[in-house]
């Protein structure tokens, strides 16, 4: 099992990447701007793939969110 950080996780490419990596039983740390979307995606990945997922909200255009 690997620990993988995915930025922009709630976008269409990010979500597809999360699902592909979840199939491989990885621990995912996901990040994006919208906390509600992150929470929904994390819950979906946990229930569907039975993996560990954590998330952090961040906006790479805003230096205060680092």
N, C-alpha and C positions, 0 to 999 in steps of 0.2 A: 504494500500500500504506500502510495506517495502522497505528500501534502502539496496541493497545487493552489496557487492564487490566480483567480480569474477576475480581471478588471472588465468593466462594461458587461457584467454578467446578465443583465436583464434585457439587453438588446437581442435581436433575432440570432445573430451569429454567436453571441455570448451564451445564450440559453442553449442553443444546439451543442455548443462545446461542453457546457456543464453536463448535459445529458450523456454525451459520448464518454466523457471522463468518469461519470458516475457508474456507467456500465462496467468499468474496469475496477470498481471497488476502491476508488481513491478518496482521500479526505479532501474536501474542497473548502477553500476560503474564498467567498465571492464578495465582490464589491461593485457598487454602482451608486447613482445619485438618489434614487427613489427607494426609501426604506420599506414602503408597502410592497412594492414589486419584489424587493429582495426577500422579505419575509415570506411572501407567497412562493417564490421560487425555491427557497430553502426548505419550506414545508413540503413542497411537491417532491423535491429530490429525496428528502429523508423518507417519505412514505413510499415512494415508488421504487427506490433503489436500495433502501435500508443502509445508507451510508451516513457518515458524520459530515455535517455542513455547518459552517459558521459564516456570518456576514458582517460587513462593516460598510456603512454609508460613506461615500467619498465623492468629491467632484474635483477632478484634476485641473479644472479651470479656476478653482478657488484655492489659493494657497493655505487658507485657514483650515481646510478640511483634511490636510495631510496629517 
